[in-house]
Amino acid sequence: MSSLLQRIANPSDLKAVDPRDLPELADEIRRLLVQVVSKTGGHLGPSLGVVELTIALHRVFDSPKDPIIWDTGHQAYVHKILTGRAGTFSTLRQEGGLSGYPSRSESEHDFVENSHASTSLSYADGLAKAAKLRGETNRTVVAVIGDGALTGGMAWEALNNIAGVKDLPCVIVVNDNGRSYSPTIGGLATHLSSLRLTRSYEDLLAGAKEKLSGYPALYSALHGLKQGLKDIFTPQGMFEDLGLKYFGPIDGTDEPAVEAALRAARDFRGPVIVHVITKKGSGYLPAENHEEDCFHATGAFDPVTGTGAPKVAGWTDVFSEELVKLGAERDDLVGITAAMLYPTGLAAFADAYPERCFDVGIAEQHALTSAAGLAYGGLHPVVAIYSTFLNRAFDQVLMDVALHKLPVTIVLDRAGVTGDDGASHNGMWDLSILQVVPGLRIAAPRDADRLRTLLREAVAVEGPTVVRFPKGAISEPIEAVGRLGAMDVLRKSGSVSADVLIVAVGPMAATALEAAQILESEGIQATVVDPLWVKPLEEELVTAAESHRLVAVVEDNGRVNGVGDAVARLLRDADSAVPVRSFGLPQQFLNHAKRAAILAQNGLTGADLARDISRTLRPALAR
């Protein structure tokens, strides 16, 4: 018998599948998910949980006419498979292959590159209002929100606005994989839910209210009975208090039930919540039984046993270990994370000091202002967050923390190029946006020893600090050969007056040293320094620059307003005429690939750096 998946080139093919064959199709999809993600790594657990839900969505709605917006986007693997990408799914997260998130360049079925959480409802609000204004009455906008995204405040701002337009063609699917509620069981509950999602029911209620306006006590009694019945069978109160119709909860593995609910929601022609209970890792026992996160995000693993390769200690592990040590030394240290307890390394701190660690959910803005409050209360918060997600809380860093000169340490994991997760996850913005924050100090460690030292220095500062480090394995230790003020000298030139001063930012130190060695073989003398603290910069940098023909700054951050620009500004303010050449990432959204590949594509290797420095110096050396 041929594979059912082979017959599905687009969602319209899915509608033609016999409902009796859908369980087999779901099994095929799960096997494909495990087979591919076991090789490529990725967000397996969330995708396994939404197989039946995604099938139902594409059988009920007409994508792309009916936009389906995924929040967070890592739940969209099954959506990719059912929208013509099953044959290329093996390229997931590989250079030149499929993105790990929805991608507009991949498919017309991917409406937004939704990989930062809690945004889908705002997109849906705008899309549904646009459809309404344009008279597109046969179009429904669907937002699938879950996997923690409803903990973000932006989602509730959107819900408040969506609820304000009673005929807005918007269906909100709450993918509840935390089992906050038990699935509804029984025909009466299903009947009541279906009844509530019919216009005739709404018209009946409106008519009854008008007819009974002269008998308020009778109307209140009848309305109270109706509300009480609903509350017995469904926990819809939270949503209906906002003015949204609610349907559920529904067992997300029961495809016919999910499909029936979605059809009723679609036909209601107004904003509706469909609450679906799913289970992360569903259908793959190693994921279901994985206590930490049900294979939420995994590297390569054995598809039979679920066992991954031995974990190599990385930057996050070093931070985690050192923070636990600091916690033992200082009882004023507290940890804060935004739904990233394990990925950011705070889990060990939470285990050791459970009362001093707070997971605020996907709420980065709240995390920073709560940290400000903790600091006002006499504590020193350490906010561990992915670099890319700090962008969401810039105002809070600026106005709630820095304005008040509060002792808050922000630890930015996955800073610089992260690679596999694509444009939205590269942490290439922090050194640029944070340059404008008055009084903020930023540390960029080059290796594990410097991470430990700089973290300790950061939490000792009575003001706002940032420590940033990349994703992946730790760099080999690089020892200083001297000091220049508070900076480390990593390589001294062979002469008193050298040709180029290379300022290496964090883990780019190894690249800078490689370039210096190549330059020396060409007769070009290079000095390499590591500022350690890249904001504010040391005044000694001006003195060092004056004994060189060129200053080259290398960083894994966008070039615009990065450390290179800060060094150039420092020299200009000191009336230094020494030219500055900055090497960093172009201000572009970069396609997914391995970190090393992206750095190479953008000229950030030792050989590239040496070549470009040599070309820049050639006219001066010829004189």
N, C-alpha and C positions, 0 to 999 in steps of 0.2 A: 504493500500500500504506500502511495507517495505521501510525502510530508504535506501536512496541511499548510504549513508556513510557506512552502514553495508556491502555493496557489494565491498568496496574498501579496500583490504588488502595490496596493493602495487600500485605504479604508473601505472603499466601495466593495472590494472583493470580500472583506470581512463580513459585510452585511448579508452576503449570499451564503455564508456557512450555516449548515444545519445546526440549530441550537444543541442537538444531541452530541455534536462533534466538538463543542467548545471546551469541555474538560480536557480532551486530548490535545487541543490547540494550546491550552494553558500549560500542560505538561511539556510540550515541545518548546514553548517559550522559556520555561524555567530551565530546561536542559541547555538551551542555547546561552542563556545568561550565565550559568555556572561555567560552561565550557569556555566562553570567551573571557569573562572577568577573572577566571583562575589564571589566565595567562597575562592579561593586560593590567590587572588591578582595577579598582574603581568602586563605585557605590553599589554594591550588590544587594545588601539587605533591604534598603528601601524599594529597589526595583522588584525584587521577589514578592514583596508585599502588595504590589499594585497590579499584578497580572490581570486578574479578573476585572478589576476596576477599569483598567485601560481598555480591555476588550469591550466592556459595556459602553464606555465613553464613545468609542469609535463606531459602535453599532447604532447608537442613538443619535449622535450629532454628525453633521456633515462637514468635517474638516477638509479644506481650510475655510470654507464659507463661514462655518461656526468656529471662531478662534478658540483653541484650547491652550490655556496658559498654565504652565507648571511651576509650582513654588513649594519647595525649592526644586531647581531644575534637575538635580541628580535623580529625581524620581522618574525621569522621562526615557529611560532605556527601552522600556516596552513600547512606548509611543514611537520611538525611532524604528523599532523592529516592524511595527504594524503600518508604518508610513513609507514603505519602500526601501528600507535600509537593512533588512535582514541579511541580504547577501554580502554587505560590506561591514556587518557588525563586528567582525573579527579585527577590524582596524581601529576599534575603539581606543581613544586616548593615545594613539600612535601618530607620529609625525606624518602629516599628509592624510590622515584617516579621520574617522568620526570624532567629533568633540564629545567630551563627557557630559555636556550640557546641551540644551536646545541651541541650535545655531541657525540663524536666518540664511546663512550662505549654503547650508546643507539642504534645506527643504522648505517649501512653502507652508508646510504644516507646523513649522517652528516659528511662533510669532515673536517671541522676545528671547534674548540670550539671558534667561533668568537664572542666574547662579548666585546672586546675593538675595538672601531670604526676605520674606514678608512684603514683597513688592507686587505680587500677582493681582491682588484685589484692586490696587490703584490703577494698574494697567487695564483691568477688566472694567472698572468704573468709567474710564475714559473711552474705551472701545465701545462699550454698550451705549453710552451717551451719544457718541458719534453716529452709531447705527440708528439710534432713535431720531436724531436731528436730520439725518439724511433720508429718512423714510424707509429704511431697510427693515421692514416688519417681519421678514422671514429669516432673520438672523439672530442667533443666540450666542452670547459670549460665555465661555466656561472658564472658571478659575479653579484649579486643583491646588489646594493649600494644605500642607501638613508637614510631618516630620519636624515639628517644633516651630514652624513658621508663624503660627498664630500667637506665639509669645512675643512677637515683635510689635511695638506700638503702632507702627505704620499700618499694619493690617487692620487694627481697630479704628484708626482714623478713616480708612477706606470703607470699612463696614458701615460706619456712621453715615457716610455720604451716600453709599449705595442704597441704604435703607430709606433715604429721603426721597427717592423717586419710585413711586409705587408700581409703575408699569415698565420699569427698566428690565430689558431682556437679559438677565444675568443669572447664571446658575453657579453657585459656590459649592464646590465639593470639598468638604472637610475630611481629609484622609487622616483619620485618627489611628495612628499605629502605636499609641501609648495605652490603649484600652482604658480611657478615662471613664467610659460607660460600657455597660453590658449590652450586647446586641438585643434588639427587640424581637420577641418571640410571640407568635400567635396571630391569627387572622384578624381579630378585632383591632389590634394596634395598627396593623397594616391598612385596614379599611379606614380607620380614623385619619391616618396620615394621608391616604389618597384623597379622602374627602376634603381635607383642609387645602389641598392643592388644586381645587377646581374653582373656576370663576363663579359658578352657580352657587357654591357654598358661601363665597365672599359676598355675592349679591344678596343671598338670603339673610346673612348676618346684618348687612347694611339696611335691608328692608325691615327686618325685625326691629332694629334700633329705632328706625323712623316711626314704625307703627306703635311701638311701645314707649315712645318718648314721654307720653303722659303718665306712664306707669313705671317710674324709675326703679322702684323696689323689685317689681317683677322682672324687668330687663336685667338688673344686676344679679338676681338670683339665677336666671337662665345662663347669663354670661359666666357667672362663677362656676356653675355646674360644668359648662363646656371647658373652662380653663382647668378645673380640677381633673376632669377625665384625661385631658391632654397631659397634665403633669404626672398622672399615674403611669401612663404608658410611655411617655417620651420626655427626656430631660431637655426640652427645647427652651426653657425659660430665659436663659441667658441671651439667646439670639432673638427670641420674639420680643424681649424687652426693648431691643433695638428697632423693632418694627419689621423684622425679617421673617418670612415664612420658613418653617423648619420641618424637615422630613428625616426621620431616622430614630435611633441609630440602626444601621443595616450591616449585616455580616458581609464584609468585603470579599469573602471567598465564594459567596453565593451569587454567581453572575446573573442569573435570571432576576433575582430580587434587586440587585443594583441597577440592572437595565430597566426594570419596571419603575423604580424610583426616579431615575434620570428622565424617563419619558414623561412622567407626571410633572416633574419640575420644568422640563422644557415647555410643556403645553400650558403651564400656568401663566407664562408671559409677564412675569414680574420677578423681582429678586427673591431667590430661594436658597436656603441652606440645605444641602443633602449631606448628612453625617454618616460616613462609612467607616466601619471598624476594620482595620487591616492589621496584619502582623508582620513586622520586619523579619525578613529571612524565610517567609512562608514557603513551605514545600521543599526546603533544603535543610536537613537536620543540623549539620554543623553550624549553619547560620542561626537557626532557631534557638539552638542551645548555647550560643556564644554569649556569655554573661555580660561582657563589656559593652558591646554595641550591636550585636546580631549582624556582624560583617557590614556595618554601616559604610565604612570605607576600608578597603583591604588592598594589600599588595597581591602579588602572585601567590597561588596556593595549590595544593594537590586537590583536584576536584572530587576525588573519592573520599578522602579523609577530612578535607578542609584544613589540613595542616599547612602553614606557610613556612617559608624559609626562615632560618634563625634570624632574629632581629639584630641589625647592626646598630650599635649605640650612635645616636645622632645629637645634634645641637639641643633638641628639646629635652633629651635625657639629662644632659649636663645641667641645663637650667633647673630641671625638676629636682635633681639631687642637691644642688646648691641652695635652692629655696628652702628645702626641708631643713638643711643645716642652719640656715639663717633663722628659720622659724623657732628652732630650739634655743637660739641665742637671744632672740628678741620677741617678747610676747605681744608687741604692738604691731607686728606684721600680720596682714590679712591678705588673702587671695581673692580675686574676682575673675570670673570667666563668663563669657556669653555663649553658653551651650557648647563649650569646647573643653570640658574638663579633662578628658583623656588626650585629645590631640595637642593641647597646649602644654601638657605636662603638669597640670595642677592637681591631678588625681592623687599623687603621692602626698602632697601637702594636705589635701582634704582628708586623707586617711590618717595622717599624723595629728592634724589639728582640725577636726571636723567643725568645731564651732567658729573657726576663723577663716572659713572658705565659703564663698557665695557664688552659686551659679544662677545668673539672672535671666537665663533663656536668651533667645536671639534678640537682644535688646542692648546694642552697643552704646547707644546714647545714654540710656539709664545706667549702664555699667560705669561710665565715666563720672556722671554727676553723683551717683551713689558713692563712688570712690571719694569724690570731693567731700561729701558729707562725713564719711568715715574719717577722712583726714582732719576735718574740723573737730571731730570727736576725739582727737588725740591719737589716732592710729596711723600706720603707714601702709596704705593699700598697694598691692602689686596686681595690676590689671594685665592678665595674659590674654593676648588676642592675636589673630592672624593680621599681618600687616594690611592686607587688602580690605579688611573689615573696619580698620580704624578710620578709613575715609568717611564712614557713615556717622562718626561721632566727632568730627573736627570742631564743630561749634562748642561742644562740651569741653574738649581739650582746651580750646582757646579761652572761652568765657567763664567756664565753671571751675576749671582747675588752674590754668596759668594766670588768669587775671587776679586770682586770690593767692598766688604764689604757694599753692598747697603742696605738701610732700606726698606726691602720688608718683609711683613708678609704673610706666607702661612698658610691658615686655612684648615686642613685636616678633612673633614667630612667622616663618615663611616670608621673610623680607627679601627683596630683590626678585630674581627670576625663580619661579617655582616650576614652571614648565608644563607638566602633564595636564593640568586643569584649565589651561588656556588663559585668554586675555583677562578675564574677570578675577583671576586668582593670583596673577603676578603682583608681588608686593613692591612695585617699582615707583610708587608715588610718595611714600612716607617722607623720604629725605627732602622732597620738594615742598610738600604742603606744610611740613613742620618747621621749615626754615623761617616762616613768618611769625612764629609764636614767641612772643617776648619772654625771656627768662627761662625758656625750656632748654635743658641740656640733653644731648643725644650721644649715646655711645654705640660704637660699631666694633665689636670684638672680631679679631681675625682667626682665633682658634679657641679651643676649650678652656685653656688656662686663662686667657684674657676674658672670656665670658664670665668665669667665676669671679675674677677680680673686679671687673666692671659692674657686675650685678651688685657686689658688695659696696662699691663706691656709690652706685646709684641710690640704694636705699639709705645711705648715710647722708644724702643731700637733703637739706631742709627746703625743698622746692620740687617742682615737677621735673622728672627725668624720663628718658626713653632708652631702652636697650634693644637693639635689633639684631637678628641673626637669621640665616637662610634655612631652607629646608634641606634635609638629607644628612649624609654622613659628615662627621666632623673633619675639618681641615687638619693636616699634619701640624704639630706644634712648630711655631716659628719664633725663635728666640731673638730678642733684640741684641744688637752689637754695641749699642750706645743709647744715650738719652739726649733729647733736645727739648729743654723745658719739660713739659709733661708728655711729650711725644716719644715714641720708640723709633730709634734709627735701626732699620733692618739691614741696610747695606750702605757702606761708606764708599765713596768714589776713591780712585787711586791717586787723586791729586787734590790740592787745596781748593782750586777753582774747577768745578766739574761742569759738565755740559748740561745735564738734565736732572732736575729734582722731581722724582716720582712720588706723589702723595697717594698712598694706597688706602682705600676705605674698606675696613673690615676684611671679609674673606677674599677680596681682590688682591690681598698682599702677596699670595703665591703667584698670581699672574704678573704682578709688578716685578717680583724678583726674577721670574723667568725672562721677562723682557729686558731687565737690566743685564742679565748674563749674556743675552744675544747681542745687545748693544756693545758690551765690552769686547766681544769677539770682533766687532767692526771698528774698534778704536774709539768708541763713544763712552765717556765716563758718566755713570749714573749713581745718584744717591737715592735710596728708598726710605721713606719715613711713613710711619703709621700714626695718625693723630690720636687714635683711641677714642677721644671725644671729638666728634666732628662738628658739634655746635655747643658752645662757641669755639672757634678756632684759636689756637695759640698764637700770640704775637711773635713768638720765635720763628714762626713760619716765614715771616717777612725777612728776617735776617738770613735764614737759610736760602730763600729764593734769590737774594742779592748776589750770592756767590755762584749762581748758575745762569746759563743762557736761556733756559726754558723750564717752566713748571708744568708737569703733566699730572692731571688728577684722574684716577681710574675708580669707578664706582659701579655697582650693579643696581642703578637707579636711573630714572629718566634724567637726561642731561639738563632739561630746563629747570632752573632754580635749584639744582642739586648742589652737592658739595663743591663741584668744580666752579660753579658760579659764585659760591660763597668765598672760595679761595681767591678768585679774580677780584671780587669786591674788596676783600681784605687788602690785597696788594694795591689796588687803585686808591683806597683810602689812605694808604701809607705813602702815596706818590711814587710807588715802585714802577719802573718801566719794564720789568721782566714779563714777557708774554706768558699767558696761561693757556694751555690746551686741555680741554676736558674730554674724557672718554667715558661714555656711559651708554644707556639705552636710548634709542630714538623715541620721541614722544608719540608712540603709536600703540595700538592694541595688537599685541603679538599673538600669533597662532601657537597652538599647543605643540610642544616637543620637549625633549629632555632639556634640563637646565644647561648642560654643556653644549648642546646643539644650538640653543638660542643665543648663548654667549658668543659662540663661534660665528653664527650668522650675523652678529652685530659688531664684529671686530674686537671682541673682548677676550682675546687669547694673548699669550705672551708674544707669539710670533707677530700677530697683527699689531699689537701695541708697539713692539720694537720697530717694525717697518714704518708705521706712521710717525713715530717720534724721529726716526732717522730722516725721513723726508722733510719734516718740519725744520730740523736743524741743519740740513744740508747747505742752504744759502749762507747761514752764519758761519759754519765751519769752513766754507770755501774762502772766506775773507781773511 
